[in-house]
Amino acid sequence: MKSRKGKSTVGLRYKLSLPVVLVCCMVFFLAGFWGSSFISQDDKGSSINEGLHQQQLLGANGGEKAVSFEHGESGNSEISSFSFQVLSWKPRAVLFPNFASKETCEAIIAFSRSRLQPSALALRKGETVDSTKDIRTSSGTFVRAKEEKTGALDWVEEKMARATMIPRAHGEAFNILRYEFGQKYNSHYDVFDPAEYGPQNSQRMASFLLYLSDVGEGGETMFPFENYENVNIGYDYKECIGLKVKPRQGDALLFYSMLPNGTFDKAALHGSCPVIKGEKWVATKWIRDKPVSFR
Ligand SMILES: O=C(O)CCC(=O)C(=O)O
């Protein structure tokens, strides 16, 4: 009895377990297959995204020679490429390394040197030339791009317009500046607050600086209120603090004095630290929110 009972139990177990085992195998196989393809799809997705981001960082063509996009009859067929470094979001400031060649910078200096005059300031109500004479101690000259006959300034102006996507007509004449030992520009805003300067037809929305020389020491362009820091410390406008951009021949610095909503950016306060060693040459272009009639 014992043995018959045992035999039939084993047989029943065998009959029942074979299909169950087969079904289980199928289920595990399918689950494994589905799971692995899901994981590999996920991998593929993230590697596509990574590739895309990488490409976007390198430039649309990932560093290879770009092919011009369909540009129609009136479009522009040229592709420009720029390296840039976003230095700050508050204020919006971006550096373009090697924006212009040494030869271009030197042609601009050679043209400007004999025209230099002590730099002037726009005066607020109640201010005089005498009461403001220590604020900006550089010398400078205003030059329209077409006046410089090697074409260096014309080329720079065109490239600036492409880099900013703000038409050339919005730019004032270049202000070419030279700072010698100890010379500086105290921190200030490029926008003209109507409360202090009276009604304005347009505003300087952005400034583009092309450094024409290296500087041995000092002469950095500074942003003391970067990230809205130091706003409430009773900041002395002579002090050289905050974000400092060291001039390097051929590099260009663009910063916006106005926010995207059209209001003044408090963080755009800036100035030039005193030159300690060497000379600083810089070509400044103030870019207005309307075309400029006096350029
Ligand atoms: O020389 C510099 O670095 C700054 C010049 C400047 O602030 C200006 O021209 O408004």
PDBQT file of the ligand as one rigid body, heavy atoms in Angstrom, charges set to zero:
ROOT
HETATM    1  O1  LIG A 301      37.986  99.543 -19.736  1.00  0.00    +0.000 OA
HETATM    2  C1  LIG A 301      37.186  98.739 -19.295  1.00  0.00    +0.000 C 
HETATM    3  O2  LIG A 301      37.506  97.587 -18.987  1.00  0.00    +0.000 OA
HETATM    4  C2  LIG A 301      35.779  99.179 -19.019  1.00  0.00    +0.000 C 
HETATM    5  C3  LIG A 301      35.391 100.332 -19.872  1.00  0.00    +0.000 C 
HETATM    6  C4  LIG A 301      34.074 100.870 -19.494  1.00  0.00    +0.000 C 
HETATM    7  O3  LIG A 301      33.561 100.588 -18.469  1.00  0.00    +0.000 OA
HETATM    8  C5  LIG A 301      33.367 101.756 -20.375  1.00  0.00    +0.000 C 
HETATM    9  O4  LIG A 301      33.984 102.216 -21.346  1.00  0.00    +0.000 OA
HETATM   10  O5  LIG A 301      32.165 102.007 -20.110  1.00  0.00    +0.000 OA
ENDROOT
TORSDOF 0
